[in-house]
Amino acid sequence: MSEARLQAFHPFLRLTALLDGIPPGSSPGPEGKPVLLHVGEPRNAPPDFVAEAIAEAAPGWSRYPPPRGDAAYRAAAVAWLERRYDLPEGFLDPERHILPLPGSREGLFFAAIVLAGAKNGPRTGRGEGKGAILMPNPAYHVYSGAAAAIGAEAVMVPATAETGFQPEYTGLDPAVLERAALAYLCSPANPQGAVAEAPRQAALIDCARTHGFVAAFDECYSEIYFDAPPPGALQLAAASGSLDQVLAFHSLSKRSSAAGLRCGFVAGDPELIGRLDQAFRFGGAGVPLPVLAAGTRLWQDEPHVVANRQRYRENFDVAERVLGNRFGARRPAGGFFLWLDVGDGEAAALKLWREAGIRVLPGAYMCGEEGDDSAPGAPYIRIALVDDPELTEAALGRLVEVLQ
Ligand SMILES: Cc1ncc(COP(=O)(O)O)c(C=O)c1O
């Protein structure tokens, strides 16, 4: 895999290349600084007790992170999953079903390396060779980057208005499903915020078991929602009475506005968790003990998560007021992105930067490799509503002036 090829998948490198050397226009941001709406990075601080927990656990800095974290963290993760998804007590075993991760990104990337390198896992037994990786199109770039990094076939499945902005894996050609080693499903989805409803998730789990691939559920936005809490894969696994072929990736980055903490976990099939654990023991950084101490406290606390949801709800209220139904704007079921149909996303991103100092992500950059013209995201831009409502209002107001 050449460095250039990997770069061709990276949306932010592509955005830098697009805007490089172009001075930002006069912006509605504080002191006229550019308004950065391209990155999905929370701008509010995590609760104060994070710093306190880290300070109290400071002796842990001299130790290497234990590969499976510590018992308190695993127990807090399981207790949260049981509460959140109403799981039967004892369905998850903290020793076998949980692997702490720095973030969902590391787990999602390693999953491709470890579980999709060959379609020859113990329960698949279907011969040699790289398995295909199924992913939504558009999607979080780490899925296609991971496939590119291991030289696996990336099967990009449209997640468009016609499909409810979620991919329809179960309708794929059975030959493709037989080739598949891994499928990523993101709910709520980045970039469109669509939730995969329970039947869709259950059907994917069934399909994964029938065809012998891993169903990797990216649930890092699971706590940012505006109506009912989105269903999760573990809930559906519990309903099926088994964790076979299911992995659910969770993180404190969005839920607790703690992206810099690097703290999350993957839960699911103990055999797959064991294989991931082994690989992380060779190539992973682990999660330091003081970080696990802070993470334990965060998984135990819900009020800060409720406040976070309220903050994003206010931003979408602002968006609704300022945008109306321009550019097909709609409040997503979850996540914190606006996904706007502006006709030509790349041209709009360039114009917004040049005329208003507003940085947004062209939808095409979430659709796989540069030069690939099968880009259902091309008419769109993605906007992260992570600033305070005042700046959000000013930026969206300016966006309307520039683009309409
Ligand atoms: C869809 C999706 N998955 C995973 C991640 C990774 O987040 P983290 O590694 O911080 O948990 C992100 C981050 O932006 C994301 O948008």
The ligand as an SDF file (V2000), in Angstrom:
LIG
                    3D

 16 16  0  0  0  0  0  0  0  0999 V2000
  -18.2030    7.1060   12.4860 C   0  0  0  0  0  0  0  0  0  0  0  0
  -17.0260    7.2390   13.3820 C   0  0  0  0  0  0  0  0  0  0  0  0
  -16.5100    6.1390   13.9310 N   0  0  0  0  0  0  0  0  0  0  0  0
  -15.4530    6.1970   14.7520 C   0  0  0  0  0  0  0  0  0  0  0  0
  -14.8470    7.3880   15.0540 C   0  0  0  0  0  0  0  0  0  0  0  0
  -13.6460    7.3820   15.9500 C   0  0  0  0  0  0  0  0  0  0  0  0
  -13.8280    7.9950   17.1480 O   0  0  0  0  0  0  0  0  0  0  0  0
  -12.9720    7.6270   18.4230 P   0  0  0  0  0  0  0  0  0  0  0  0
  -11.7920    6.8340   17.9550 O   0  0  0  0  0  0  0  0  0  0  0  0
  -12.5700    8.9160   18.9980 O   0  0  0  0  0  0  0  0  0  0  0  0
  -13.8490    6.8080   19.2910 O   0  0  0  0  0  0  0  0  0  0  0  0
  -15.3560    8.5730   14.5240 C   0  0  0  0  0  0  0  0  0  0  0  0
  -14.7120    9.8680   14.8290 C   0  0  0  0  0  0  0  0  0  0  0  0
  -14.9500   10.8820   14.2890 O   0  0  0  0  0  0  0  0  0  0  0  0
  -16.4770    8.4980   13.6670 C   0  0  0  0  0  0  0  0  0  0  0  0
  -17.0140    9.5920   13.1140 O   0  0  0  0  0  0  0  0  0  0  0  0
  1  2  1  0
  2  3  1  0
  2 15  2  0
  3  4  2  0
  4  5  1  0
  5  6  1  0
  5 12  2  0
  6  7  1  0
  7  8  1  0
  8  9  2  0
  8 10  1  0
  8 11  1  0
 12 13  1  0
 12 15  1  0
 13 14  2  0
 15 16  1  0
M  END
$$$$
